[in-house]
Amino acid sequence: MAMLAIRFSARRRFPMLYRPLGRTGLPVSVLGFGAWVTFGNTLGRGEARALLTRAFDAGISLFDNAEVYARGEAERIMGDVLADMRFPRDAYAVTSKVFFGSAKEPRPMQRGLSRKHVRDACDGALKRLRVDYLDLYFCHRPDPEVPVAETVWAMHQLVQAGKVLYWGTSEWPAEAIAEAARIAREHHLVGPSMEQPQYNLLHRERVEREYAPLYESLGLGTTTWSPLASGLLTGKYSGGVPAGSRLRTPGYEWLQERVVGRARGAVRRPSRWASSPPTFWTRCTAARRPACRCEPFSVGMSAVAKMSLMPTGTPASGPVVAAAASRRA
C-alpha cells in the first residue's frame, strides 16, 4: 500500500499530496512541473520565474527537464530560475533525460546511451541546471545500438560518483526494463527505479497492462507525461488549432499533425481515465502561455484537494486531469 503524506502551507489554498517514487524513499508531489515545448521556445526567464514560483508555492517538488528540450535552453532557464529564487535544494527534485542530445545536429557521439554520452550529457545537464547532482536521470528512449549492460553500468557509476540519485527509463518496453533490472541485480549495481511513459485517456495500454508486472516485481515508479494528450482532451482543438496554442509552436508541426489526427475520435473526458487505485504515478504538467499560466495549477490542485479528502484505500475519481500518484509495492 502506498504511503501518503499531506503538507499544508499558509501560502497555498490546497494541500499537496506526496507519495514515494516506486520502492525508493523519495516522496514526490503527485503533480510535477515539466518544461517540454515551453521553456526556451515560447516562455522566457520572466515567465518561467513566475510559473516555477507558483508551482513551488503550491507544493510541487518535481521539476522535469531533458537535454533535448529547446536544445538545452530549457535546462538553462530552469537552472537560472531555481538559482535566482534560492529554493532550498533539499526541498525539490530536478530531472534530466539523455538520448537525443542537445546539439542542433548531434554527431554520433553526441546522442544515444553509450557510456560516453550518458556521462557527458549528465555533466552538461548539471552545468545548465546549476546543481551538483540530478535527483532523477532518465534514459529518454531505448538505444538498439548500445548494449543495455553498458547503459546500466554507466548509470551505476554516475550514482556512485554522487552525480545522480536515482535513474530510470522513458518509453522503454517492459522487456528492456526487466533486462536492465536483471543485469543490475546480477552484478550488484544500482538498477532503474522509475519509468516516464505517456499516459492519458488515449494512451493506457503500456502503463496499465505492459508495465503492470513490473510494479510488483521491481517496485517500478512512474512519472507520466502528457496527461491531457497535449491539450486534446480539453476540447480546445475540436474546432481547429487556435493561434498561440502549443500546437502552433514552430518546429512542432509533427505534434500538431499527431494530435489533430486524433481529434475526430477523441472523447472529451479528461479525467475519468484516472479512476484507478491511488497507487500509481506522478504527472508532469506545464503552462503554455503567461495568460493561462494559472489554469494547469488550478485544475490540478483542485484534483489534489479532492484526492486528499478520500478515505484511505478509496479509488481515485473525479477530475484528476494532471495528478495521480507514485507506486510503491
C-alpha positions as CSV (number, residue, x, y, z in Angstrom):
1,M,0.0,0.0,0.0
2,A,1.4,3.4,-0.9
3,M,2.3,5.7,1.9
4,L,0.6,9.1,1.6
5,A,1.7,12.4,3.1
6,I,-0.2,15.7,3.1
7,R,1.5,19.1,3.6
8,F,-0.2,22.3,4.1
9,S,1.1,25.9,3.7
10,A,-0.3,29.2,4.6
11,R,0.8,30.4,1.1
12,R,-1.4,28.0,-0.8
13,R,-5.1,27.2,-0.7
14,F,-5.0,23.4,-1.4
15,P,-3.0,20.6,0.2
16,M,-0.4,18.8,-1.9
17,L,-0.1,15.1,-1.8
18,Y,3.2,13.2,-1.8
19,R,4.0,9.6,-2.3
20,P,7.2,7.6,-2.5
21,L,8.5,7.1,-6.1
22,G,8.2,3.3,-6.5
23,R,10.2,1.5,-3.9
24,T,12.5,4.4,-3.3
25,G,12.2,6.5,-0.2
26,L,11.8,9.7,-2.2
27,P,8.5,11.4,-1.5
28,V,7.5,13.3,-4.7
29,S,4.5,15.5,-5.2
30,V,1.7,13.9,-7.2
31,L,1.9,16.9,-9.6
32,G,5.2,17.6,-11.4
33,F,6.2,20.6,-13.5
34,G,7.7,20.0,-16.9
35,A,9.5,22.2,-19.4
36,W,8.9,20.5,-22.7
37,V,7.8,22.7,-25.6
38,T,7.6,25.8,-23.3
39,F,10.9,26.9,-21.7
40,G,13.2,28.2,-24.4
41,N,10.5,28.0,-27.1
42,T,7.5,30.2,-26.0
43,L,8.5,31.2,-22.5
44,G,11.5,33.2,-21.3
45,R,13.0,33.6,-17.9
46,G,10.4,36.1,-16.7
47,E,7.5,33.8,-17.4
48,A,9.4,30.8,-16.2
49,R,10.2,32.5,-12.9
50,A,6.5,33.2,-12.2
51,L,5.5,29.7,-13.1
52,L,8.1,27.9,-11.1
53,T,7.5,30.1,-8.1
54,R,3.8,29.4,-8.3
55,A,4.5,25.7,-8.6
56,F,6.9,25.6,-5.7
57,D,4.5,27.6,-3.5
58,A,1.7,25.1,-4.4
59,G,3.8,22.3,-3.0
60,I,5.1,20.9,-6.3
61,S,8.5,19.4,-5.7
62,L,9.4,17.7,-9.0
63,F,10.8,19.8,-11.9
64,D,11.2,17.8,-15.1
65,N,13.6,18.6,-18.0
66,A,15.8,17.0,-20.6
67,E,18.9,17.7,-22.7
68,V,16.9,17.9,-25.9
69,Y,14.2,20.4,-24.7
70,A,14.9,23.5,-26.7
71,R,18.4,22.1,-27.3
72,G,19.5,22.7,-23.7
73,E,17.9,26.1,-23.3
74,A,15.0,24.8,-21.2
75,E,17.5,23.5,-18.7
76,R,19.4,26.7,-18.7
77,I,16.3,28.7,-18.0
78,M,15.1,26.4,-15.3
79,G,18.5,26.3,-13.7
80,D,18.8,30.1,-13.7
81,V,15.3,30.5,-12.1
82,L,16.0,27.9,-9.4
83,A,19.2,29.6,-8.5
84,D,17.8,33.1,-8.6
85,M,14.8,32.1,-6.4
86,R,17.0,30.2,-4.0
87,F,14.6,27.4,-3.4
88,P,16.1,25.1,-0.8
89,R,17.9,22.4,-2.7
90,D,16.7,19.8,-0.3
91,A,13.1,20.7,-0.9
92,Y,12.8,19.8,-4.6
93,A,13.9,17.2,-7.1
94,V,15.1,18.1,-10.6
95,T,15.3,15.7,-13.5
96,S,17.1,15.4,-16.9
97,K,17.0,12.9,-19.7
98,V,19.6,11.5,-22.1
99,F,19.4,10.2,-25.6
100,F,18.6,12.7,-28.3
101,G,21.4,15.1,-27.5
102,S,21.4,18.9,-27.0
103,A,23.2,19.9,-30.2
104,K,21.1,21.1,-33.1
105,E,22.6,18.4,-35.4
106,P,24.2,16.0,-32.9
107,R,27.1,13.9,-34.2
108,P,27.1,10.2,-33.4
109,M,28.9,10.5,-30.1
110,Q,26.6,13.4,-29.0
111,R,23.5,11.2,-28.8
112,G,22.4,7.8,-27.6
113,L,23.0,5.8,-24.5
114,S,26.7,4.9,-24.8
115,R,28.8,5.2,-21.6
116,K,30.4,8.3,-23.1
117,H,27.2,10.2,-23.9
118,V,25.4,9.2,-20.8
119,R,28.3,10.8,-18.8
120,D,28.8,13.8,-21.0
121,A,25.1,14.5,-21.0
122,C,24.9,14.3,-17.2
123,D,27.8,16.8,-16.9
124,G,26.1,19.1,-19.4
125,A,22.7,19.0,-17.5
126,L,24.4,19.7,-14.2
127,K,26.0,22.8,-15.6
128,R,22.9,24.0,-17.3
129,L,20.6,23.3,-14.3
130,R,23.3,24.8,-11.9
131,V,23.1,21.9,-9.5
132,D,25.6,19.5,-8.0
133,Y,23.5,16.4,-8.7
134,L,20.4,15.2,-10.6
135,D,17.7,13.7,-8.4
136,L,16.3,11.7,-11.3
137,Y,18.1,10.8,-14.6
138,F,16.2,9.1,-17.4
139,C,17.3,7.2,-20.5
140,H,14.9,9.1,-22.8
141,R,14.4,6.3,-25.3
142,P,15.9,2.7,-25.7
143,D,19.0,2.6,-27.8
144,P,19.2,-0.5,-30.0
145,E,22.9,0.3,-30.9
146,V,24.1,0.1,-27.3
147,P,24.1,-2.9,-25.1
148,V,21.8,-2.5,-22.2
149,A,24.6,-3.6,-19.8
150,E,26.7,-0.7,-20.9
151,T,24.0,1.8,-20.1
152,V,23.3,0.1,-16.7
153,W,27.0,0.3,-15.8
154,A,27.2,4.0,-16.9
155,M,24.2,4.9,-14.7
156,H,25.5,2.9,-11.8
157,Q,28.8,4.8,-12.0
158,L,27.1,8.2,-12.0
159,V,25.2,7.2,-8.9
160,Q,28.4,6.0,-7.3
161,A,30.0,9.3,-8.2
162,G,27.2,11.3,-6.5
163,K,26.1,12.9,-9.7
164,V,22.7,11.1,-9.9
165,L,20.5,9.8,-7.1
166,Y,18.0,7.7,-9.0
167,W,18.0,6.6,-12.6
168,G,15.2,5.3,-14.8
169,T,13.9,5.0,-18.3
170,S,11.4,6.7,-20.6
171,E,9.2,4.9,-23.1
172,W,11.2,1.7,-22.8
173,P,9.4,-1.6,-23.5
174,A,8.8,-3.7,-20.4
175,E,11.2,-6.4,-21.6
176,A,14.1,-3.9,-21.8
177,I,13.4,-2.5,-18.3
178,A,13.3,-6.0,-16.9
179,E,16.6,-6.8,-18.6
180,A,18.2,-3.7,-17.1
181,A,17.0,-4.7,-13.7
182,R,18.3,-8.2,-14.1
183,I,21.7,-7.0,-15.2
184,A,21.9,-4.7,-12.2
185,R,20.8,-7.4,-9.8
186,E,23.3,-10.0,-11.1
187,H,26.2,-7.5,-10.9
188,H,25.1,-5.8,-7.6
189,L,24.6,-2.5,-9.4
190,V,22.0,0.2,-8.8
191,G,19.1,-0.6,-11.1
192,P,16.3,1.5,-12.6
193,S,13.8,2.9,-10.2
194,M,11.3,4.6,-12.4
195,E,9.8,5.0,-15.9
196,Q,8.4,8.0,-17.6
197,P,5.7,7.0,-20.2
198,Q,2.9,8.9,-21.8
199,Y,-0.3,8.2,-20.1
200,N,-3.8,9.6,-20.7
201,L,-7.2,8.6,-21.9
202,L,-5.8,7.8,-25.4
203,H,-2.6,6.1,-24.2
204,R,-3.4,3.5,-21.5
205,E,-2.1,0.1,-22.7
206,R,1.5,0.5,-21.8
207,V,1.0,1.8,-18.3
208,E,-2.0,-0.3,-17.3
209,R,-1.0,-3.6,-18.9
210,E,2.5,-3.8,-20.2
211,Y,4.1,-2.3,-17.1
212,A,1.7,-4.0,-14.6
213,P,4.1,-6.9,-13.8
214,L,7.0,-4.5,-13.2
215,Y,5.1,-2.6,-10.5
216,E,5.1,-5.6,-8.3
217,S,8.3,-7.4,-9.3
218,L,10.6,-4.3,-9.5
219,G,8.6,-1.8,-7.4
220,L,8.8,0.4,-10.5
221,G,7.7,4.1,-10.0
222,T,6.4,6.3,-12.8
223,T,6.3,10.0,-13.7
224,T,3.9,10.1,-16.5
225,W,3.7,12.8,-19.2
226,S,1.0,14.4,-21.4
227,P,-2.0,13.7,-19.1
228,L,-4.2,15.8,-21.4
229,A,-2.7,14.5,-24.7
230,S,-1.0,17.8,-25.4
231,G,-4.3,19.6,-24.7
232,L,-6.5,17.5,-27.0
233,L,-8.6,16.2,-24.1
234,T,-9.5,19.7,-23.0
235,G,-11.6,20.1,-26.2
236,K,-9.7,23.2,-27.3
237,Y,-8.7,21.7,-30.6
238,S,-12.2,20.4,-31.6
239,G,-12.7,23.5,-33.8
240,G,-9.1,23.6,-35.2
241,V,-5.8,24.8,-33.8
242,P,-6.1,28.3,-32.2
243,A,-3.4,30.9,-32.6
244,G,-0.9,30.9,-29.7
245,S,-1.6,27.4,-28.7
246,R,1.1,24.8,-28.1
247,L,0.5,23.1,-31.5
248,R,1.3,26.4,-33.2
249,T,4.9,26.4,-31.8
250,P,7.4,26.5,-34.7
251,G,9.3,23.2,-35.0
252,Y,6.4,21.1,-33.5
253,E,4.4,20.7,-36.7
254,W,4.8,16.9,-36.2
255,L,3.0,17.3,-32.8
256,Q,0.2,19.2,-34.4
257,E,-0.2,16.5,-37.1
258,R,-0.3,13.8,-34.5
259,V,-2.8,15.5,-32.1
260,V,-5.1,16.8,-34.8
261,G,-5.2,13.4,-36.4
262,R,-6.7,12.0,-33.2
263,A,-9.1,14.9,-32.6
264,R,-12.1,13.4,-34.6
265,G,-12.3,10.3,-32.5
266,A,-11.3,11.7,-29.1
267,V,-13.8,11.8,-26.3
268,R,-13.8,14.9,-24.1
269,R,-13.4,13.1,-20.7
270,P,-10.1,14.4,-19.5
271,S,-10.4,12.9,-16.0
272,R,-12.3,9.6,-16.0
273,W,-9.4,7.6,-17.2
274,A,-7.6,8.4,-13.9
275,S,-10.2,6.4,-11.8
276,S,-7.6,3.8,-10.6
277,P,-6.4,2.9,-7.1
278,P,-4.2,5.7,-5.7
279,T,-1.0,3.7,-6.0
280,F,0.4,4.7,-9.4
281,W,2.3,7.8,-10.5
282,T,3.3,11.4,-10.6
283,R,2.2,13.5,-13.5
284,C,4.2,16.3,-15.2
285,T,2.3,19.3,-16.5
286,A,3.2,22.7,-17.8
287,A,1.6,26.0,-18.7
288,R,1.7,27.1,-22.4
289,R,1.3,30.9,-22.1
290,P,1.6,33.5,-19.3
291,A,-2.0,34.5,-19.8
292,C,-3.1,30.9,-18.9
293,R,-0.3,30.0,-16.5
294,C,-2.7,29.6,-13.6
295,E,-5.0,27.2,-15.3
296,P,-2.9,24.0,-15.1
297,F,-2.2,24.6,-11.4
298,S,-5.8,25.5,-10.5
299,V,-7.2,22.4,-12.2
300,G,-4.5,20.1,-11.0
301,M,-4.6,21.4,-7.4
302,S,-8.4,21.1,-7.3
303,A,-7.9,17.4,-8.2
304,V,-5.3,17.0,-5.5
305,A,-7.7,18.6,-3.0
306,K,-10.4,16.1,-3.8
307,M,-7.9,13.2,-3.6
308,S,-6.8,14.4,-0.1
309,L,-10.4,14.1,1.2
310,M,-10.8,10.5,0.1
311,P,-10.8,7.8,2.8
312,T,-7.7,5.6,2.7
313,G,-8.0,2.9,0.0
314,T,-10.6,4.8,-2.0
315,P,-10.1,4.6,-5.8
316,A,-9.1,7.9,-7.3
317,S,-12.0,9.6,-9.1
318,G,-13.1,13.0,-10.3
319,P,-11.3,15.5,-12.5
320,V,-7.7,14.2,-11.9
321,V,-6.5,15.7,-15.1
322,A,-2.9,16.3,-14.1
323,A,-2.4,14.5,-10.9
324,A,-2.1,10.9,-9.7
325,A,0.5,9.1,-7.5
326,S,3.7,7.2,-7.4
327,R,3.5,3.5,-6.9
328,R,5.2,1.7,-4.0
329,A,4.8,-2.1,-3.9
